[in-house]
């Protein structure tokens, strides 16, 4: 690991020179600054205070590279590192949900890469069970997060932790209240940290489409593609391909091999390969995209919208073909995203679905029609929408036409006002009020017996 420490020190200086504008996520929080390393005596004092043993790779980092951040403006004094930086132990422990971390840092860690979502759910259900004492709650939370040292935060309630006990000691794991823990692929802290430096130097973390660091397999494009070819299972292939999808760029010879391999793979792998090809060489992927639209329309539309929306116009015939029978809400939504991106008059394509049995589809129809510059031409369709019995659809119609001042709308507004009188305050009422401003009217005035539409 000594050679790795030397590489890390050299790469830390490189990333400072590369990301001078602090564009990498979290860089503005730590500024690539790191404090002086701790002495062995200082490390032992931390271990004694909190009753645990710091894993070897992390111990070497804080005694050889640096510890904490001396800058007062640094977020929680986090040192240069992934996300908002690598937190000092005293700050990191504040991320734990227990007031007595020293009781649990040396207990057996319950987390495992093989742990299923159901197993994690059972553990959290027990830990967060209602109607237990504060003491019992603290004990259960402590047990749930035992053997875990918080070393960073990613925001959005996500904590980066270092496992301090058990068979996975030294591994990095991410936790969040909303989903099961995610294990980083690296086996120890130094590999995880050096990967962060490498992906800044390569440009992966500086690209406009940069993904969240270390949620996919690391390595160069060449390594990941070779591992894909060597993989024995589709699951292993997909893991490698997800890493390829996160690269800033992939060599053309790999993309050509991917194109050749697509028809030879099972559907899920083939679609993932096609997504990679779409992202990095859309012209080469285009013909295959039309072919695979017959197999998974949503996947293909997502690819085009995310990576080639400038060619949306080419997909109008395909959308016209499939849209009348699309029942999946997400697929329907992506059809509309490409319609609006193509900048055509798509009203005739969408209007037949304005009376769809699915209110989510009706809502999306009116939302999309509302984006047309000449939506006044379809005012009769909007009038039908104003009579919809689903509140979400009605809300979407009101928002779609809130700039129109056609008086023929007033009888429909009046009926809505009857259902939402002046005393009501809700989304429908608020949006109706906004529509009425075009006529210098209020709901109260609209409901007067003396009101006329002239």
BAVODREN-456644 format. One record per residue (C-alpha): residue number from 1; y, x, z. Coordinates in Angstrom, 2 decimals. Layout:
<nodes>
<i NUM; py Y; px X; pz Z>
...
</nodes>
This chain:
<nodes>
<i 1; py 0.00; px 0.00; pz 0.00>
<i 2; py 2.33; px 2.98; pz 0.36>
<i 3; py 2.73; px 3.25; pz -3.43>
<i 4; py 3.43; px -0.47; pz -3.53>
<i 5; py 6.18; px -0.05; pz -0.93>
<i 6; py 7.82; px 2.60; pz -3.13>
<i 7; py 7.62; px 0.29; pz -6.15>
<i 8; py 9.15; px -2.58; pz -4.19>
<i 9; py 12.08; px -0.46; pz -3.03>
<i 10; py 12.74; px 0.64; pz -6.62>
<i 11; py 12.43; px -2.90; pz -8.00>
<i 12; py 14.77; px -4.30; pz -5.35>
<i 13; py 17.50; px -2.10; pz -6.76>
<i 14; py 16.60; px -3.16; pz -10.30>
<i 15; py 16.92; px -6.87; pz -9.57>
<i 16; py 20.34; px -6.34; pz -8.03>
<i 17; py 21.44; px -4.80; pz -11.30>
<i 18; py 19.76; px -7.49; pz -13.42>
<i 19; py 20.83; px -10.65; pz -11.57>
<i 20; py 24.43; px -9.67; pz -10.94>
<i 21; py 25.57; px -13.31; pz -11.12>
<i 22; py 22.92; px -14.43; pz -8.61>
<i 23; py 21.37; px -16.92; pz -11.03>
<i 24; py 17.83; px -16.85; pz -9.62>
<i 25; py 17.24; px -19.76; pz -7.28>
<i 26; py 18.29; px -18.87; pz -3.73>
<i 27; py 19.83; px -15.52; pz -4.68>
<i 28; py 23.28; px -16.72; pz -3.69>
<i 29; py 21.92; px -17.26; pz -0.16>
<i 30; py 20.79; px -13.67; pz 0.39>
<i 31; py 22.57; px -11.68; pz -2.33>
<i 32; py 19.57; px -9.34; pz -2.63>
<i 33; py 20.63; px -7.78; pz 0.66>
<i 34; py 18.14; px -6.63; pz 3.28>
<i 35; py 18.70; px -5.06; pz 6.68>
<i 36; py 17.27; px -1.88; pz 8.12>
<i 37; py 13.52; px -1.78; pz 8.81>
<i 38; py 12.23; px -2.42; pz 12.33>
<i 39; py 10.65; px 0.30; pz 14.40>
<i 40; py 7.05; px -0.02; pz 15.49>
<i 41; py 8.29; px -0.59; pz 19.04>
<i 42; py 10.46; px -3.48; pz 17.89>
<i 43; py 7.55; px -5.06; pz 16.04>
<i 44; py 5.34; px -4.76; pz 19.09>
<i 45; py 8.05; px -6.40; pz 21.18>
<i 46; py 8.10; px -9.39; pz 18.79>
<i 47; py 4.33; px -9.65; pz 18.95>
<i 48; py 4.37; px -9.52; pz 22.73>
<i 49; py 7.11; px -12.15; pz 23.01>
<i 50; py 5.37; px -14.62; pz 20.70>
<i 51; py 1.76; px -13.70; pz 21.52>
<i 52; py 0.42; px -12.97; pz 18.04>
<i 53; py -0.37; px -10.12; pz 15.65>
<i 54; py 1.72; px -9.66; pz 12.51>
<i 55; py -0.52; px -9.31; pz 9.40>
<i 56; py -0.73; px -5.80; pz 7.97>
<i 57; py 1.11; px -6.23; pz 4.63>
<i 58; py 4.04; px -8.09; pz 6.18>
<i 59; py 4.15; px -5.60; pz 9.04>
<i 60; py 4.41; px -2.76; pz 6.53>
<i 61; py 7.21; px -4.57; pz 4.71>
<i 62; py 9.40; px -5.09; pz 7.78>
<i 63; py 8.83; px -1.54; pz 9.03>
<i 64; py 9.23; px 0.23; pz 5.67>
<i 65; py 11.40; px -1.91; pz 3.38>
<i 66; py 13.70; px -3.95; pz 5.60>
<i 67; py 14.14; px -6.85; pz 7.96>
<i 68; py 16.59; px -9.75; pz 8.14>
<i 69; py 20.04; px -9.77; pz 6.54>
<i 70; py 23.09; px -8.21; pz 8.23>
<i 71; py 25.54; px -10.34; pz 6.24>
<i 72; py 26.98; px -13.18; pz 8.31>
<i 73; py 27.22; px -15.45; pz 5.27>
<i 74; py 23.49; px -15.06; pz 4.50>
<i 75; py 21.56; px -18.28; pz 5.02>
<i 76; py 19.74; px -18.02; pz 8.38>
<i 77; py 20.00; px -14.23; pz 8.00>
<i 78; py 17.30; px -14.34; pz 5.34>
<i 79; py 16.64; px -10.99; pz 3.67>
<i 80; py 16.30; px -10.57; pz -0.09>
<i 81; py 13.24; px -12.52; pz -1.12>
<i 82; py 11.86; px -15.65; pz -2.76>
<i 83; py 13.80; px -18.90; pz -2.45>
<i 84; py 16.42; px -18.63; pz 0.35>
<i 85; py 15.13; px -15.27; pz 1.49>
<i 86; py 12.64; px -13.89; pz 3.99>
<i 87; py 13.67; px -15.11; pz 7.42>
<i 88; py 13.59; px -12.98; pz 10.56>
<i 89; py 10.93; px -14.13; pz 13.02>
<i 90; py 13.40; px -15.72; pz 15.44>
<i 91; py 14.96; px -17.83; pz 12.67>
<i 92; py 11.66; px -18.61; pz 11.01>
<i 93; py 10.15; px -20.06; pz 14.14>
<i 94; py 12.89; px -22.68; pz 14.20>
<i 95; py 11.21; px -24.11; pz 11.11>
<i 96; py 8.14; px -25.01; pz 13.18>
<i 97; py 8.00; px -28.50; pz 14.66>
<i 98; py 6.90; px -27.28; pz 18.07>
<i 99; py 9.12; px -26.01; pz 20.86>
<i 100; py 6.50; px -23.53; pz 22.07>
<i 101; py 5.36; px -21.50; pz 19.04>
<i 102; py 4.03; px -18.69; pz 21.22>
<i 103; py 1.25; px -21.06; pz 22.36>
<i 104; py -0.04; px -21.58; pz 18.83>
<i 105; py 0.65; px -18.52; pz 16.67>
<i 106; py -2.60; px -16.85; pz 17.76>
<i 107; py -4.71; px -20.01; pz 17.60>
<i 108; py -7.07; px -20.62; pz 14.70>
<i 109; py -5.34; px -21.75; pz 11.51>
<i 110; py -6.65; px -25.10; pz 10.26>
<i 111; py -5.52; px -24.62; pz 6.66>
<i 112; py -7.76; px -23.56; pz 3.79>
<i 113; py -7.38; px -23.40; pz 0.00>
<i 114; py -10.48; px -25.58; pz -0.25>
<i 115; py -9.03; px -28.29; pz 1.97>
<i 116; py -8.93; px -31.67; pz 0.25>
<i 117; py -6.00; px -34.04; pz 0.26>
<i 118; py -8.00; px -36.51; pz 2.36>
<i 119; py -8.80; px -33.83; pz 4.96>
<i 120; py -5.12; px -32.89; pz 5.22>
<i 121; py -4.16; px -36.55; pz 5.49>
<i 122; py -6.56; px -37.05; pz 8.39>
<i 123; py -5.07; px -34.07; pz 10.22>
<i 124; py -1.50; px -35.24; pz 9.72>
<i 125; py -2.28; px -38.84; pz 10.60>
<i 126; py -3.65; px -37.65; pz 13.92>
<i 127; py -0.73; px -35.28; pz 14.56>
<i 128; py 1.93; px -37.88; pz 13.74>
<i 129; py 0.19; px -40.80; pz 15.43>
<i 130; py 2.67; px -43.22; pz 16.95>
<i 131; py 2.90; px -44.17; pz 20.59>
<i 132; py 1.95; px -40.81; pz 22.05>
<i 133; py 3.90; px -38.86; pz 24.65>
<i 134; py 6.29; px -36.07; pz 23.69>
<i 135; py 3.95; px -33.58; pz 25.33>
<i 136; py 0.96; px -34.82; pz 23.34>
<i 137; py 3.00; px -34.84; pz 20.13>
<i 138; py 4.08; px -31.23; pz 20.68>
<i 139; py 0.47; px -30.25; pz 21.33>
<i 140; py -0.84; px -31.93; pz 18.20>
<i 141; py 1.89; px -30.50; pz 15.98>
<i 142; py 1.26; px -27.07; pz 17.48>
<i 143; py -2.44; px -27.35; pz 16.68>
<i 144; py -1.76; px -28.62; pz 13.16>
<i 145; py 0.48; px -25.63; pz 12.38>
<i 146; py -1.42; px -23.11; pz 14.50>
<i 147; py -1.70; px -19.58; pz 13.15>
<i 148; py 1.28; px -20.03; pz 10.85>
<i 149; py 4.45; px -17.92; pz 10.93>
<i 150; py 7.37; px -19.47; pz 9.00>
<i 151; py 8.98; px -16.76; pz 6.88>
<i 152; py 11.18; px -18.82; pz 4.59>
<i 153; py 12.44; px -22.17; pz 3.43>
<i 154; py 12.57; px -23.54; pz -0.11>
<i 155; py 14.77; px -26.51; pz 0.69>
<i 156; py 13.64; px -30.13; pz 0.30>
<i 157; py 11.59; px -29.82; pz 3.48>
<i 158; py 9.31; px -27.11; pz 2.07>
<i 159; py 8.48; px -24.21; pz 4.38>
<i 160; py 6.96; px -20.87; pz 3.36>
<i 161; py 4.45; px -19.68; pz 5.93>
<i 162; py 2.35; px -16.59; pz 6.58>
<i 163; py -1.14; px -17.14; pz 7.99>
<i 164; py -1.64; px -15.05; pz 11.12>
<i 165; py -5.23; px -15.93; pz 12.11>
<i 166; py -8.63; px -16.66; pz 10.59>
<i 167; py -10.29; px -15.81; pz 7.27>
<i 168; py -7.08; px -16.34; pz 5.30>
<i 169; py -4.90; px -14.07; pz 7.42>
<i 170; py -2.03; px -12.61; pz 5.41>
<i 171; py -2.00; px -15.37; pz 2.76>
<i 172; py 1.18; px -17.25; pz 1.89>
<i 173; py 1.08; px -21.05; pz 2.09>
<i 174; py 3.71; px -23.72; pz 1.47>
<i 175; py 3.90; px -26.91; pz 3.52>
<i 176; py 5.80; px -30.15; pz 3.15>
<i 177; py 5.49; px -33.48; pz 4.98>
<i 178; py 4.86; px -35.29; pz 1.69>
<i 179; py 1.90; px -33.35; pz 0.27>
<i 180; py -0.96; px -31.12; pz 1.28>
<i 181; py -0.36; px -27.38; pz 1.77>
<i 182; py -0.28; px -25.19; pz -1.33>
<i 183; py -1.69; px -21.65; pz -1.17>
<i 184; py 0.07; px -19.00; pz -3.24>
<i 185; py -2.36; px -17.09; pz -5.45>
<i 186; py -1.63; px -13.65; pz -3.98>
<i 187; py -3.87; px -12.34; pz -1.18>
<i 188; py -1.12; px -10.76; pz 0.90>
<i 189; py 2.65; px -10.65; pz 1.41>
<i 190; py 3.38; px -7.49; pz -0.60>
<i 191; py 1.69; px -8.81; pz -3.75>
<i 192; py 3.58; px -12.10; pz -3.41>
<i 193; py 6.89; px -10.31; pz -2.85>
<i 194; py 6.39; px -7.81; pz -5.70>
<i 195; py 5.52; px -10.67; pz -8.04>
<i 196; py 8.91; px -12.21; pz -7.24>
<i 197; py 10.61; px -8.95; pz -8.20>
<i 198; py 8.53; px -8.62; pz -11.37>
<i 199; py 9.40; px -12.14; pz -12.53>
<i 200; py 13.10; px -11.46; pz -12.11>
<i 201; py 12.81; px -8.20; pz -14.04>
<i 202; py 10.79; px -9.89; pz -16.83>
<i 203; py 13.30; px -12.73; pz -17.06>
<i 204; py 10.79; px -15.43; pz -16.08>
<i 205; py 12.86; px -16.56; pz -13.10>
<i 206; py 16.11; px -16.26; pz -15.05>
<i 207; py 15.10; px -18.48; pz -17.97>
<i 208; py 16.60; px -21.99; pz -18.30>
<i 209; py 13.11; px -23.49; pz -17.88>
<i 210; py 12.13; px -21.29; pz -14.93>
<i 211; py 9.62; px -23.07; pz -12.75>
<i 212; py 9.30; px -22.93; pz -8.99>
<i 213; py 8.23; px -19.41; pz -7.99>
<i 214; py 4.53; px -18.76; pz -7.24>
<i 215; py 3.23; px -22.28; pz -7.74>
<i 216; py 1.21; px -20.99; pz -10.67>
<i 217; py -0.93; px -17.93; pz -11.28>
<i 218; py 0.99; px -14.69; pz -11.78>
<i 219; py 0.54; px -11.86; pz -14.26>
<i 220; py 1.74; px -10.90; pz -17.71>
<i 221; py 1.15; px -13.13; pz -20.73>
<i 222; py -1.51; px -10.73; pz -21.96>
<i 223; py -3.34; px -10.80; pz -18.62>
<i 224; py -3.18; px -14.57; pz -18.28>
<i 225; py -4.41; px -15.18; pz -21.83>
<i 226; py -7.30; px -12.75; pz -21.43>
<i 227; py -8.25; px -14.44; pz -18.16>
<i 228; py -8.16; px -17.78; pz -19.99>
<i 229; py -10.57; px -16.46; pz -22.61>
<i 230; py -12.84; px -15.05; pz -19.91>
<i 231; py -12.80; px -18.18; pz -17.75>
<i 232; py -16.08; px -20.01; pz -17.27>
<i 233; py -14.72; px -23.44; pz -16.39>
<i 234; py -11.98; px -25.72; pz -17.61>
<i 235; py -10.42; px -25.60; pz -14.14>
<i 236; py -10.12; px -21.81; pz -14.33>
<i 237; py -8.66; px -22.05; pz -17.84>
<i 238; py -6.07; px -24.61; pz -16.75>
<i 239; py -5.02; px -22.41; pz -13.84>
<i 240; py -4.34; px -19.50; pz -16.19>
<i 241; py -2.64; px -21.68; pz -18.79>
<i 242; py -0.26; px -23.10; pz -16.19>
<i 243; py 0.82; px -19.51; pz -15.53>
<i 244; py 1.37; px -18.94; pz -19.26>
<i 245; py 3.52; px -22.06; pz -19.44>
<i 246; py 5.85; px -20.57; pz -16.84>
<i 247; py 6.60; px -17.38; pz -18.76>
<i 248; py 10.02; px -16.74; pz -20.23>
<i 249; py 8.36; px -15.99; pz -23.56>
<i 250; py 4.89; px -15.46; pz -24.96>
<i 251; py 4.00; px -13.04; pz -27.81>
<i 252; py 3.48; px -14.60; pz -31.24>
<i 253; py -0.03; px -13.22; pz -31.57>
<i 254; py -1.04; px -15.10; pz -28.42>
<i 255; py 0.58; px -18.28; pz -29.72>
<i 256; py -1.36; px -17.91; pz -32.98>
<i 257; py -4.60; px -17.51; pz -31.02>
<i 258; py -3.66; px -20.59; pz -28.97>
<i 259; py -3.12; px -22.64; pz -32.13>
<i 260; py -6.52; px -21.59; pz -33.43>
<i 261; py -8.19; px -22.38; pz -30.10>
<i 262; py -6.75; px -25.89; pz -29.61>
<i 263; py -9.30; px -27.86; pz -31.68>
<i 264; py -12.19; px -25.98; pz -30.04>
<i 265; py -11.36; px -27.02; pz -26.46>
<i 266; py -12.01; px -30.07; pz -24.35>
<i 267; py -9.15; px -32.56; pz -24.39>
<i 268; py -7.35; px -31.54; pz -21.19>
<i 269; py -7.44; px -27.84; pz -22.05>
<i 270; py -6.47; px -28.57; pz -25.67>
<i 271; py -3.45; px -30.61; pz -24.56>
<i 272; py -2.34; px -27.84; pz -22.21>
<i 273; py -2.64; px -25.27; pz -24.98>
<i 274; py -0.64; px -27.58; pz -27.21>
<i 275; py 2.07; px -27.89; pz -24.58>
<i 276; py 2.38; px -24.10; pz -24.47>
<i 277; py 2.55; px -23.91; pz -28.26>
<i 278; py 5.19; px -26.66; pz -28.33>
<i 279; py 7.36; px -24.87; pz -25.80>
<i 280; py 7.31; px -21.49; pz -27.52>
<i 281; py 6.79; px -22.34; pz -31.21>
<i 282; py 7.39; px -26.00; pz -31.96>
<i 283; py 7.15; px -25.67; pz -35.77>
<i 284; py 3.64; px -24.25; pz -35.38>
<i 285; py 2.71; px -27.10; pz -33.03>
<i 286; py 4.24; px -30.00; pz -34.93>
<i 287; py 1.28; px -30.98; pz -37.12>
<i 288; py -1.11; px -30.83; pz -34.17>
<i 289; py 1.28; px -32.89; pz -32.06>
<i 290; py 1.13; px -35.76; pz -34.54>
<i 291; py -2.66; px -35.53; pz -34.54>
<i 292; py -3.01; px -35.49; pz -30.76>
<i 293; py -0.56; px -38.38; pz -30.36>
<i 294; py -3.58; px -40.54; pz -31.22>
<i 295; py -5.35; px -39.16; pz -28.15>
<i 296; py -2.62; px -38.93; pz -25.51>
<i 297; py 0.72; px -40.34; pz -26.63>
<i 298; py 2.48; px -39.76; pz -23.30>
<i 299; py 1.57; px -36.07; pz -23.18>
<i 300; py 2.80; px -35.54; pz -26.73>
<i 301; py 6.07; px -37.44; pz -26.26>
<i 302; py 6.75; px -35.45; pz -23.09>
<i 303; py 6.18; px -32.20; pz -24.97>
<i 304; py 8.61; px -33.19; pz -27.70>
<i 305; py 11.25; px -34.50; pz -25.29>
<i 306; py 11.11; px -31.45; pz -23.02>
<i 307; py 10.84; px -28.74; pz -25.63>
<i 308; py 11.90; px -30.08; pz -29.03>
<i 309; py 14.16; px -33.07; pz -28.55>
<i 310; py 16.40; px -31.79; pz -31.34>
<i 311; py 13.65; px -32.98; pz -33.70>
<i 312; py 13.42; px -36.46; pz -32.17>
<i 313; py 14.27; px -38.10; pz -35.49>
<i 314; py 10.91; px -36.94; pz -36.89>
<i 315; py 9.13; px -38.97; pz -34.23>
<i 316; py 10.75; px -42.34; pz -34.97>
<i 317; py 7.94; px -43.50; pz -37.32>
<i 318; py 5.35; px -42.62; pz -34.67>
<i 319; py 7.29; px -44.49; pz -32.00>
<i 320; py 7.68; px -47.49; pz -34.30>
<i 321; py 3.93; px -47.45; pz -34.84>
<i 322; py 2.92; px -47.33; pz -31.18>
<i 323; py 5.77; px -49.00; pz -29.30>
<i 324; py 4.72; px -52.63; pz -29.95>
<i 325; py 1.43; px -52.08; pz -28.10>
<i 326; py 2.39; px -49.55; pz -25.41>
<i 327; py 1.66; px -50.99; pz -21.96>
<i 328; py 1.99; px -47.88; pz -19.80>
<i 329; py 5.48; px -47.81; pz -18.31>
<i 330; py 5.87; px -44.02; pz -18.38>
<i 331; py 4.79; px -43.81; pz -22.01>
<i 332; py 7.22; px -46.59; pz -22.90>
<i 333; py 10.02; px -44.77; pz -21.09>
<i 334; py 9.47; px -41.56; pz -23.06>
<i 335; py 9.50; px -43.55; pz -26.29>
<i 336; py 12.97; px -44.77; pz -25.35>
<i 337; py 14.13; px -41.29; pz -24.33>
<i 338; py 13.35; px -40.01; pz -27.82>
<i 339; py 14.93; px -43.06; pz -29.43>
<i 340; py 18.23; px -42.40; pz -27.68>
<i 341; py 18.02; px -38.68; pz -28.41>
<i 342; py 17.54; px -39.36; pz -32.12>
<i 343; py 20.94; px -41.11; pz -32.19>
<i 344; py 19.89; px -44.00; pz -34.45>
<i 345; py 20.29; px -47.76; pz -34.17>
<i 346; py 17.02; px -48.42; pz -32.39>
<i 347; py 17.79; px -52.02; pz -31.38>
<i 348; py 15.39; px -53.59; pz -33.88>
<i 349; py 12.59; px -51.38; pz -32.54>
<i 350; py 13.22; px -52.32; pz -28.91>
<i 351; py 14.32; px -55.95; pz -28.95>
<i 352; py 10.79; px -57.38; pz -29.43>
<i 353; py 9.87; px -55.88; pz -26.02>
<i 354; py 12.86; px -57.50; pz -24.25>
<i 355; py 10.59; px -60.42; pz -23.31>
<i 356; py 7.62; px -58.27; pz -22.28>
<i 357; py 5.45; px -59.52; pz -19.41>
<i 358; py 6.06; px -56.25; pz -17.54>
<i 359; py 9.48; px -56.34; pz -15.83>
<i 360; py 9.65; px -52.53; pz -15.75>
<i 361; py 9.41; px -52.46; pz -19.51>
<i 362; py 12.04; px -55.20; pz -19.83>
<i 363; py 14.33; px -53.20; pz -17.54>
<i 364; py 13.93; px -50.09; pz -19.66>
<i 365; py 14.64; px -52.08; pz -22.84>
<i 366; py 17.96; px -53.34; pz -21.50>
<i 367; py 18.88; px -49.96; pz -20.04>
<i 368; py 18.29; px -48.34; pz -23.44>
<i 369; py 20.09; px -51.07; pz -25.38>
<i 370; py 23.01; px -50.58; pz -23.04>
<i 371; py 23.44; px -47.02; pz -24.30>
<i 372; py 24.23; px -48.16; pz -27.84>
<i 373; py 27.86; px -47.77; pz -28.89>
<i 374; py 27.71; px -51.12; pz -30.70>
<i 375; py 25.75; px -53.07; pz -28.12>
<i 376; py 28.14; px -56.01; pz -28.57>
<i 377; py 26.22; px -56.72; pz -31.78>
<i 378; py 23.22; px -57.68; pz -29.64>
<i 379; py 24.99; px -59.88; pz -27.16>
<i 380; py 22.55; px -62.75; pz -27.72>
<i 381; py 19.72; px -60.53; pz -26.50>
<i 382; py 21.70; px -59.63; pz -23.40>
<i 383; py 22.36; px -63.32; pz -22.72>
<i 384; py 18.61; px -63.88; pz -22.57>
<i 385; py 18.39; px -60.95; pz -20.20>
<i 386; py 21.01; px -62.53; pz -17.93>
<i 387; py 18.56; px -65.41; pz -17.44>
<i 388; py 15.71; px -63.14; pz -16.36>
<i 389; py 14.11; px -64.10; pz -13.04>
<i 390; py 13.33; px -60.51; pz -12.05>
<i 391; py 16.20; px -59.02; pz -10.01>
<i 392; py 15.65; px -55.47; pz -11.27>
<i 393; py 15.82; px -56.65; pz -14.88>
<i 394; py 18.92; px -58.70; pz -14.14>
<i 395; py 20.54; px -55.72; pz -12.44>
<i 396; py 19.81; px -53.55; pz -15.47>
<i 397; py 21.29; px -56.12; pz -17.85>
<i 398; py 24.50; px -56.36; pz -15.80>
<i 399; py 24.84; px -52.59; pz -15.78>
<i 400; py 24.18; px -52.41; pz -19.52>
<i 401; py 26.98; px -54.83; pz -20.44>
<i 402; py 29.55; px -54.07; pz -17.75>
<i 403; py 32.11; px -52.96; pz -20.37>
<i 404; py 31.88; px -56.06; pz -22.56>
<i 405; py 34.57; px -58.75; pz -22.33>
<i 406; py 33.09; px -61.40; pz -24.59>
<i 407; py 33.94; px -64.79; pz -23.02>
<i 408; py 30.64; px -66.26; pz -24.18>
<i 409; py 29.09; px -64.30; pz -21.31>
<i 410; py 31.00; px -66.26; pz -18.64>
<i 411; py 28.67; px -69.29; pz -18.42>
<i 412; py 25.80; px -66.91; pz -17.68>
<i 413; py 27.88; px -65.01; pz -15.14>
<i 414; py 28.74; px -68.33; pz -13.48>
<i 415; py 25.07; px -69.21; pz -13.02>
<i 416; py 24.44; px -65.82; pz -11.47>
<i 417; py 27.46; px -66.30; pz -9.19>
<i 418; py 25.96; px -69.57; pz -7.97>
<i 419; py 22.89; px -67.67; pz -6.89>
<i 420; py 25.00; px -64.87; pz -5.41>
<i 421; py 28.08; px -66.55; pz -3.87>
<i 422; py 31.17; px -64.64; pz -2.63>
<i 423; py 29.62; px -64.22; pz 0.81>
<i 424; py 26.74; px -62.18; pz -0.65>
<i 425; py 26.92; px -58.41; pz -0.84>
<i 426; py 24.07; px -56.80; pz -2.74>
<i 427; py 23.44; px -54.85; pz -5.94>
<i 428; py 23.45; px -57.94; pz -8.15>
<i 429; py 26.68; px -59.26; pz -6.64>
<i 430; py 28.38; px -55.87; pz -6.82>
<i 431; py 27.47; px -55.39; pz -10.48>
<i 432; py 28.50; px -58.94; pz -11.33>
<i 433; py 31.87; px -58.24; pz -9.76>
<i 434; py 32.19; px -55.17; pz -11.94>
<i 435; py 31.44; px -57.20; pz -15.08>
<i 436; py 34.00; px -59.84; pz -14.10>
<i 437; py 36.74; px -57.23; pz -13.88>
<i 438; py 36.75; px -57.24; pz -17.69>
<i 439; py 38.13; px -60.79; pz -17.44>
<i 440; py 40.31; px -60.23; pz -14.35>
<i 441; py 38.06; px -62.65; pz -12.47>
<i 442; py 36.27; px -62.76; pz -9.15>
<i 443; py 33.13; px -64.67; pz -8.20>
<i 444; py 35.26; px -66.99; pz -6.08>
<i 445; py 37.49; px -67.84; pz -9.03>
<i 446; py 34.51; px -68.27; pz -11.33>
<i 447; py 33.03; px -70.89; pz -8.98>
<i 448; py 36.15; px -73.05; pz -8.66>
<i 449; py 35.79; px -76.60; pz -9.96>
<i 450; py 38.95; px -76.09; pz -11.99>
<i 451; py 37.62; px -72.99; pz -13.77>
<i 452; py 37.41; px -73.23; pz -17.56>
<i 453; py 36.04; px -70.77; pz -20.09>
<i 454; py 39.16; px -70.95; pz -22.26>
</nodes>
